[in-house]
Amino acid sequence: MKNIFYFKLLNKIGGIETFFYYLAKKYKDWDITIYYEIGDINQVNRLKQYVNVKQYQGEKIVCDKAFFNFNLDIIDNVEAKEYIQIAHGDYKAMKLKPNTHPKLTKYLGVSKQVCETYKEVTGFDTELVYNPIMIDKPKKMLNLISATRLTSEKGKDRMIKLANMLDAAEIPYIWTIFTDDTNAIDNPNIIYMKPRLDI
């Protein structure tokens, strides 16, 4: 059974992006393809670990079930047995009318509030289906602290080498560096703090 999910824009971060990620992880053994038009490369690559991900190029799509969120702009190019819209937000509170289409055969909401307000705004009955959540067991975080000038004589090159080794080994860490040389090492795991006498 082929299932497609369409979302026009996959942002760098967001609720729909989180929904897609957990959906992909939980149902990785299903035949799922996520279509998007514009997508952050990190989000796309993260999803590709689990499901098919394709940039939509205007092609005709044939599937068993087609799931849409807010954007329905490709629905006329999709031939499916079921057309399902997933409501993720409280449209009444947002003062926003969701896009609808005569092809839609089923409506899902991710919370009781979403289901109730979706029906109130559109008149369509909405089935409650919570977001799929899979919590990974967290890895123990390594905390490093340094108080130093970031110069070669103080070991800046060795610090860069160690950070690269930790990154390559996928060891999660936060490195707090007390220094005036902020951003001397470009690494997202490093937090710079102003120097102080008592750290």
N, C-alpha and C positions, 0 to 999 in steps of 0.2 A: 504494500500500500504506500503510495507516494504522497507525502505531505509537503506543502510549500508554505513558508511564512514570508510575508512581504513587509518591509518597512523602508520607506523612501530614504531616510537619513539615519545612518548609524554614527552617532556622535562619539567623541572621545570617552565620555562618561554620561550615565543617565539611567533612568528607571527602565526604559524599554531595552537598553543595552544589557542591563543586569538580568532582566527577564529572559532575553535570548540566550545569554550565557548559561544560566541554570537550566533552561529548557534543553539546550544542546547537550550539556553534561548528563542530565537525567535520562534523556531519550536518545543517546548516541547510537543505540543499536537499531533505531527505527530509520526508515527511509525519509530523511528530512533534508530539504534544501531551503536555505534562507536566501532570499533575493533582496538586494538593496540597490539604490541608484548612486548614492554618495555615501562613502564609508571611511571612517578612520582606520588606517592600516593596522593598528594594534588590535582594535576590536575585531576586524575581519580575521586576522591571523589567530586570535584567541578562539574564535568560533570554529575555524577550520580544523582545530584539533579534534573536534567531535562530530561535525556534520558538514555537508556540502554547503558552500557559500558561493554565490554567484552575483556578479554585478549585472543588473538588468539592462539589456541592450535593445528592448523593444520586441523581443521574440514572443511567439505564442507559447504558452505554458499549458501542458496537459497533466492533470494530477487527480488524485482521489479527493483530497481535502485541501482547500486553500484558506489560509488564515491571514487576516488583515488586522492592522491596528487602526490608526487614524486615517492613513492615506489609502484611498481606494483607486488611485489614478490608473492602475494597470488592470483592474478587474475585468474589463472587456476583452483583454488579451489572454485571459485565463479560462480554460475549460476544465471544470471540476464537477464532482458529484455533490460536493457540499462547499458552500462559501460561508466562512465563519468570521465574525468580527469580534475582536477582543477589546473590551473597554478597560483602560488602565487608570482613568482619572474620574474625578467627580465633576462632570460637565456642568452641572447646575452651579456649583461653587465657582467654577472657572468662567461662568457666563459664556459658554461656548457650545454651539450645536455641533455634535459629531457628524461626520460625513456618513451618509447612508446610500444604499444602492438597492434596486429591486432584485438583483441576483442574490443578495445575502439570504441565507437560509437559517442561520443560527447566530445567537449573540451570547457572548461570555463576558462576565465581569470578574475582576480579581479581588473584590471585597463586597460585603453586603451593601455598604454605602454606595459603591460604584453601581451595583445592580439596581438598587432602588432609584438612584438619581438618573441613571441611563434610561430606565423605563419612563420616568417622569418627563424627561426631556424629549424622548423619541416616540414613546408609546409601545416600544418593543419589549417583550418579556426577555429577561436576561438570566442565564444560568450562572450560578456561582461556581467558579473554578479558581482556587487560590494559585498564586504564582508558584512554580516549582522551585523549591529551595534545597540545595545540597551544601551543607557546611563541611568544608574540608577540615581535617584535623590540623590545627595550626602547628607550624614548626616553631621550635624554641628560638626566640630572637636573641642574637648576639649583640650586646651593648658594648661599644668601645668609646673611650673618652681620652682625648688628648688635649694638652694645653701647651701650645707651641707656635712659634713662627713657622710658616710654611715655606721654608727655604731648603736648598739642597743640603746645607750643613746640618740642618735639623731633621733630615730624613724624609723630605717631601716625596722623593722618588720611591723610597721604600713603602711609604703610605699608599701611593698610587698603585704600586705592584700588589700590595696586600689586598686593596679594595678590588682590583681586577681578579685576583685569585678567588676571593669570596664570591664575587659575581659569577665567575665561571663555574664554581661548585654549587651555585644556587643556594648558598647559605644566607638566610635572612639576617640582616644586621642594620643597626643604626649607629653611626659614628658621629659623636658630638665632639666638635673641635672648638676650643676656646682660643680665638686668634683675631688679629686685626686683618689678616690676609684672607678675607672672605672671598669665596668663589675661586680660590687658587686651584682647587681640585674640583673638576666638574663631575659630580656623581650624585644621583638622586638620593642615595642613602646617607649622605653627609649633611649634618645640621651645623651651621656656624653659630657660635655664641660670642658675645663680646668678652674680652679677657677680664678676669677678676682675680683678686688675691686669694679668695677662698672658694674653690669649686666643689 
